[in-house]
Amino acid sequence: MRACLLFVMCLFCSLVFAQDHYLLVGTYTTGKSKGVYVFRFNSQNGEVQWVSSTDSATNPSFLAVSPDKQKVYTVNETGGDQPGYVSAYEFDAATGQLYYINSQPTGGDHPCYVTVDATGKWVITGNYTGGNISVFPVAADGSLKHYVQKIQHTGSSANTSRQDKPHVHGTFFSPDHKYLLVPDLGTDKVMMYLFNPTAKQPLKPAAMPFAASTPGSGPRHLDFHPNQKFVYLLEELTGTIKAYRYTNGFLSGIQQIATHPKEFTGQAGSADIHVSPDGKFLYASNRGEENNLAIFSIDQNSGKLTAVGYQPIPGAGPRNFIIEPNGNFLLVANQRTNNIVTYRIDKKTGLLQQLLRQTEVPNPVCLKLIPVQ
């Protein structure tokens, strides 16, 4: 009986481990791209196969998936004569098809980030050129209503060519969804907002209204450690990571570390950052002259990082990357060379082994995974 039970448990674990995912890819449509692409990702061997794409969508550069996995929201990164907007799609997990629902203006040029709250009732965008964030109620059918709140950032910083005004680069919820953390590349601050999903205007400044970065560093993206005690902020312009201890909306700096070797003297261009699901390692993508992934081990007590290595990437312009939920694979989107590269992760060392097959996609920027049903 015990042997039978053990067999069933092992079989269940193997089925969970083997669950495939849809890989959704946001792109820029200035070239041959049609918009959002959907692939099927095999979580056993890392193979990627095309499933579908939208017929046409303008610069859906960043994506967010609703908590129930049935809706996908995309920014449409435009500006000037064609102001920025955000779009809603129905996602059919049985077929991997996306169906357009509606769009709304974001009230700011070049929206570059979008996120959904834990209730699925609010969508928030970060507008890079506009330097503001916009908050949208979600209707019962998943469509977006007009934004009910727009918060304009002010200020500038040391790098006059990149930081002459605010540039919002992300909108990240804390794990408990009580706070929204907003890295602003233009002002060298992570703005902090208290989030109340039952309010008509759900955002207000937190008790700690911001955490300041070193002038000229350019905050871009961040990620929480699974233990929720640490936050890691990627700073684009200096190619650095600022590690913080996090407690109920308060950030306390504990370390700043470079994403490149000491001997590197080129132009930094850091893009994305993620902690492995087991919390043991952190990865950061570098564009510019490096085109690699920096790999760090994480001290589980202090939260401090130690460099493990630098993985060269066959391609240019690595933007967003994603780690498969089981922590076995890492996928990188190379915007400039139109390819997605897949790596197998060594969970003991954190190092990466590249798979031979690459996936061709025009101007890939953002990667998201949805379980296959």
C-alpha positions in Angstrom: 0.0 0.0 0.0 2.8 2.4 1.0 4.6 1.6 -2.3 1.5 2.3 -4.3 1.0 5.6 -2.5 4.6 6.5 -3.1 4.2 5.7 -6.8 1.1 7.9 -7.1 2.9 10.8 -5.3 5.9 10.5 -7.6 3.6 10.4 -10.6 1.8 13.5 -9.4 5.0 15.3 -8.9 6.3 14.3 -12.3 3.0 15.6 -13.9 3.3 18.9 -12.1 7.0 19.2 -13.1 6.1 18.4 -16.7 3.3 21.0 -17.1 3.8 23.0 -20.3 3.3 26.7 -20.5 2.3 29.2 -23.2 5.1 31.7 -23.8 3.7 35.1 -24.6 6.1 37.6 -26.3 5.6 41.3 -26.4 7.4 43.1 -29.3 8.1 46.4 -31.0 6.3 46.5 -34.4 8.6 48.9 -36.1 9.9 46.0 -38.2 8.1 42.7 -39.2 6.3 42.0 -36.0 2.6 41.7 -35.9 2.3 42.3 -32.1 2.0 39.7 -29.4 3.3 36.2 -30.2 2.2 33.0 -28.4 4.4 29.9 -28.3 4.2 26.6 -26.4 7.0 26.0 -24.0 7.9 22.4 -23.1 9.0 22.4 -19.4 10.7 19.0 -19.7 13.2 19.7 -22.6 12.9 23.5 -23.1 11.6 23.3 -26.7 9.5 26.2 -28.0 6.9 25.9 -30.7 4.8 28.7 -32.4 1.1 28.7 -31.7 -0.4 32.1 -32.7 0.0 35.8 -32.9 -2.2 38.9 -32.9 -3.2 40.1 -36.4 -2.0 43.6 -35.6 -1.0 45.6 -32.5 1.2 48.6 -32.2 4.3 48.2 -30.0 2.9 45.9 -27.4 6.3 46.0 -25.7 5.2 44.9 -22.2 2.6 42.5 -21.0 0.7 41.6 -17.8 -1.4 38.5 -17.1 -4.5 38.6 -14.9 -4.6 36.5 -11.8 -7.1 34.0 -13.4 -4.8 33.8 -16.5 -7.8 34.6 -18.7 -6.9 38.2 -19.6 -3.7 39.8 -21.0 -3.0 43.5 -20.9 -0.4 45.2 -23.1 1.0 48.6 -23.2 1.1 50.2 -26.7 4.4 52.1 -26.5 3.7 55.2 -28.7 3.8 58.9 -28.2 3.6 62.3 -29.8 1.1 62.3 -32.6 -0.1 58.9 -31.4 -0.4 59.1 -27.6 0.3 56.0 -25.6 -2.4 53.5 -24.7 -3.1 50.2 -23.0 -5.0 47.2 -24.5 -7.0 44.3 -23.1 -7.2 40.8 -24.6 -9.1 37.6 -23.8 -6.7 34.6 -23.7 -8.0 31.1 -24.5 -5.7 28.7 -22.6 -7.2 25.8 -24.5 -6.0 27.1 -27.9 -3.4 29.7 -27.1 -5.3 32.4 -29.0 -5.6 36.1 -28.0 -8.8 38.0 -28.7 -8.8 41.8 -28.6 -11.3 43.5 -26.2 -10.5 47.2 -26.0 -8.0 50.0 -25.5 -7.7 53.1 -23.4 -5.3 56.1 -23.5 -2.7 56.1 -20.7 -2.5 59.8 -20.4 1.3 59.7 -21.0 3.6 59.0 -23.9 5.5 55.8 -24.3 4.0 53.5 -21.7 6.7 50.8 -21.0 5.3 48.8 -18.2 1.9 47.4 -17.1 0.8 45.3 -14.1 -2.4 43.9 -12.6 -3.3 43.8 -8.9 -4.1 40.6 -7.1 -7.9 41.1 -7.4 -7.7 41.5 -11.1 -9.8 44.7 -10.8 -7.0 47.2 -11.4 -4.4 47.7 -14.1 -1.6 50.2 -13.7 0.8 51.5 -16.4 4.1 53.4 -16.2 4.6 56.0 -18.9 8.3 56.5 -19.6 8.3 59.8 -21.6 5.2 61.0 -19.8 6.9 60.5 -16.4 3.6 59.4 -14.8 1.5 56.4 -13.8 -2.1 55.7 -14.7 -4.6 53.5 -12.9 -7.5 51.8 -14.8 -10.5 50.0 -13.3 -11.2 46.6 -15.0 -14.8 45.8 -15.9 -16.4 42.4 -15.3 -15.7 41.3 -18.8 -12.0 42.2 -18.5 -12.2 45.4 -20.5 -10.5 48.5 -19.4 -12.4 51.6 -18.2 -10.8 55.1 -18.6 -8.1 55.7 -16.0 -9.4 57.2 -12.7 -6.1 58.3 -11.4 -2.9 59.7 -13.0 0.1 60.6 -10.8 2.7 62.9 -12.4 6.3 62.6 -11.1 8.6 65.7 -11.1 12.3 66.2 -10.9 15.5 65.3 -12.8 19.0 64.1 -11.9 22.7 64.1 -12.8 22.8 62.5 -16.3 21.5 65.5 -18.3 21.1 63.4 -21.5 18.9 60.7 -19.9 17.6 62.4 -16.7 16.3 65.8 -17.8 12.8 64.8 -16.5 11.0 61.9 -14.9 11.0 58.6 -16.7 8.8 55.9 -15.0 10.2 52.5 -15.9 8.1 50.1 -13.9 5.1 49.6 -11.6 5.8 46.7 -9.2 3.4 45.5 -6.4 4.8 44.2 -3.1 4.1 40.5 -2.6 1.2 41.4 -0.3 -0.1 43.9 -2.9 -0.4 46.6 -0.2 2.3 48.8 -1.8 3.3 49.8 -5.3 7.0 50.5 -6.0 7.7 52.7 -9.0 11.3 53.0 -10.3 11.8 56.4 -12.0 15.0 56.4 -14.1 14.8 60.2 -14.6 14.7 61.2 -10.9 16.8 58.4 -9.4 14.0 57.4 -7.0 11.8 54.4 -6.3 8.5 56.1 -5.5 6.4 54.3 -2.9 2.6 54.2 -2.9 0.1 52.7 -0.6 -2.5 50.6 -2.5 -6.1 50.3 -1.5 -8.1 48.2 -4.0 -11.5 49.3 -2.6 -10.9 53.1 -3.0 -12.1 55.0 -6.0 -8.5 56.3 -6.4 -6.4 53.4 -5.0 -3.0 55.0 -4.8 -1.6 57.5 -2.3 2.0 58.3 -1.1 3.3 55.8 1.4 4.7 56.7 4.8 8.1 56.3 3.1 7.4 58.2 -0.1 10.5 57.2 -1.9 13.9 55.5 -1.7 16.7 57.5 -3.4 19.4 56.0 -5.7 22.9 57.3 -6.3 22.6 60.3 -8.7 23.0 59.2 -12.3 22.3 55.5 -11.6 18.8 55.3 -13.3 16.4 52.9 -11.5 14.7 50.6 -14.0 13.3 47.3 -12.7 13.2 45.4 -9.4 12.4 42.0 -8.0 11.5 40.7 -4.5 13.2 37.8 -2.9 10.7 34.9 -2.3 11.2 35.4 1.5 9.8 39.0 1.0 12.5 40.4 3.2 14.7 41.7 0.4 14.2 43.9 -2.8 16.8 44.1 -5.6 16.7 47.2 -7.8 18.4 47.2 -11.2 20.0 50.6 -12.1 20.3 50.9 -15.9 22.7 53.8 -16.4 25.5 52.7 -14.0 24.9 48.9 -14.5 24.4 48.4 -10.8 22.1 46.6 -8.4 20.9 48.2 -5.2 19.9 45.6 -2.6 17.4 46.7 0.1 15.9 45.2 3.2 12.1 45.5 2.9 9.6 45.8 5.8 5.9 46.9 5.3 6.6 49.6 2.7 10.0 50.7 4.1 13.3 50.1 2.2 16.7 50.1 3.9 19.8 49.9 1.6 22.2 47.1 2.4 24.4 46.9 -0.8 25.2 48.3 -4.2 27.1 45.9 -6.6 28.1 46.1 -10.3 26.5 43.9 -12.9 29.8 43.6 -14.8 33.4 42.6 -13.9 35.7 45.2 -12.4 37.8 45.4 -15.6 34.7 46.4 -17.7 35.0 50.1 -18.8 32.3 50.2 -21.6 28.8 51.6 -21.6 26.4 50.0 -19.2 22.9 49.2 -20.3 21.2 47.0 -17.7 17.7 45.9 -18.5 16.0 43.3 -16.3 16.4 41.5 -13.0 14.9 38.3 -11.5 15.5 36.1 -8.4 15.3 32.4 -8.9 12.2 30.7 -7.4 14.3 29.0 -4.7 15.7 32.4 -3.7 19.3 31.2 -4.0 20.4 33.2 -7.1 19.8 36.5 -8.9 20.2 37.2 -12.6 20.4 40.6 -14.4 20.6 41.3 -18.1 23.1 43.7 -19.6 22.8 45.3 -23.1 25.2 48.0 -24.3 28.6 46.5 -25.1 28.2 43.4 -22.8 25.1 41.4 -24.0 25.2 39.0 -21.1 23.5 37.8 -18.0 25.2 38.6 -14.7 24.7 35.8 -12.1 24.8 36.3 -8.3 24.4 34.1 -5.3 22.3 35.4 -2.5 23.2 35.2 1.2 19.9 34.0 2.7 20.5 35.8 6.0 21.9 39.2 4.9 20.4 39.4 1.4 23.8 40.5 0.0 24.9 39.4 -3.4 28.2 37.7 -4.5 29.1 37.5 -8.2 29.1 34.0 -9.6 29.7 34.6 -13.3 28.7 36.3 -16.5 26.9 34.3 -19.2 27.5 35.6 -22.8 24.3 35.7 -24.8 24.3 34.9 -28.6 22.5 38.0 -29.7 22.2 41.7 -28.9 19.9 43.8 -26.8 18.8 41.3 -24.1 15.7 43.0 -22.6 13.2 41.1 -20.5 14.0 37.5 -19.4 11.9 35.0 -17.5 12.6 32.0 -15.2 10.3 29.0 -15.6 8.3 28.4 -12.4 10.1 25.2 -11.5 13.4 27.1 -11.8 14.8 24.7 -14.5 14.9 27.1 -17.5 15.7 30.7 -18.2 14.6 32.4 -21.4 16.1 35.7 -22.7 14.5 38.1 -25.4 17.1 39.7 -27.6 15.5 42.8 -29.1 18.1 43.7 -31.6 18.8 40.3 -33.1 15.2 39.0 -33.1 15.8 35.8 -31.1 14.9 34.2 -27.8 17.6 32.1 -26.2 16.8 29.3 -23.7 19.1 28.1 -20.9 19.0 25.2 -18.5 19.7 26.3 -14.9 22.1 24.4 -12.7 20.2 24.8 -9.4 23.3 24.0 -7.3 25.6 26.6 -8.9 23.2 29.0 -10.6 25.2 28.7 -13.8 23.5 28.4 -17.2 23.8 25.9 -20.0 22.5 27.2 -23.4 20.2 25.0 -25.4 21.1 24.7 -29.1 17.8 25.7 -30.5 16.8 29.4 -30.6 13.4 30.9 -31.2 13.1 33.6 -33.9 10.7 36.5 -33.1 10.8 40.0 -34.5 12.0 42.6 -31.9 11.1 40.6 -28.8 10.9 42.7 -25.6 8.8 41.0 -22.9 8.2 37.4 -21.9 5.3 35.9 -19.9 4.2 32.3 -19.1 0.7 31.0 -18.7 0.0 27.3 -17.8 -1.4 25.2 -20.6 -4.8 23.7 -19.8 
